[in-house]
Amino acid sequence: MKKILLLFTLSFLACFLSPDARSWDELGHATVAKIAQDHLTPKARKILMKYLGVPLAAIASDADSYRAVWTMDLGFIPTNPDDARVSFLKSFDFSTPLNISPWSHSITVDENFKCFPTDNLDGAYINNDAYYVSKLAKKLRDDAENMDSHERYKAIALIVHFLGDMHCPMHIVYLPANQLKGHINVEFQHKKLVLHNFWDSTVFEMNFPKSISCMDLAYYADTATAKEILEITEGDVFDWAGRSAEKCWPLNDAWHEGDTLPWRYHLEVRPILLSQLRDAGYRLAKVFNEIFK
């Protein structure tokens, strides 16, 4: 009975929070992972293959597939006061043994596009997958060989996914100016849609044929020189998050509820789409190259 109740609760939560359940589409995440795979050092590539048994692209969307038991973003941490929790969680029984982590698939930056180094801002939970990448990378760097194989796999898969997420324009919370993450209704080519969903899937569907693979898309996106890659990967994960947020700010600030996107908007944003996928791939490679150096 307890198992049935647990599964029901997980299903309920997954449905309740489904609007944020996807980012960059599976193709986008696989492309980021493919670019990273191509820029791994031989040592990092060998170790990751030993741990995973498959290339990074094969696990790039696992954090979405297993979101209900891996990274459900409940919008709280257990130590938060009631008024910092979303309404339905104020009476939630936190002693219930749910295998859920309050980990977000988004980042939060301040008015200067600086990413916070935590997920707890003055006692309130904030979206910050850059913080989790940092924590998971340290865990792998310190003791990957001795970790439980499932937890190690999960840590690697989360890093792969979160690096992609923090480069998705609509997975950024701007404090205090824009906290919507693109959850506004707009019109595009006579169809009503949510701006967030445009970046999660429509932008891929409109720009590329259905038959395109992550290998093909990685080939289109992976265009930087060695010098440019060094510039793109300079700094740490929080620096990258901040630069990604600054680059994507115009895409968030330009539109409001009820606006109509230009007819060729998908083509207008194609360059930044490719550059964000590219930058995420290079930075993901750097994370693993440093973990397994």
Secondary structure, DSSP 8 states (H G I E B T S, - for coil): -HHHHHHHHHHHHHHHTGGGS-SSHHHHHHHHHHHHHHTS-HHHHHHHHHHHSS-GGGGTTHHHHTHHHHT---S--TTS-GGGS-GGGTT--TTS--------SSEEE-TT--B-SSSEETTEE---HHHHHHHHHHHHHHHGGGS-HHHHHHHHHHHHHHHHHTTSTTSEEETTTB-STT--EEEETTEEEEHHHIIIIIHHHHHS-TT--HHHHHHHH----HHHHHHHT-S-HHHHHHHHHHHHHHHHHT--TT-B--TTHHHHTHHHHHHHHHHHHHHHHHHHHHHT-
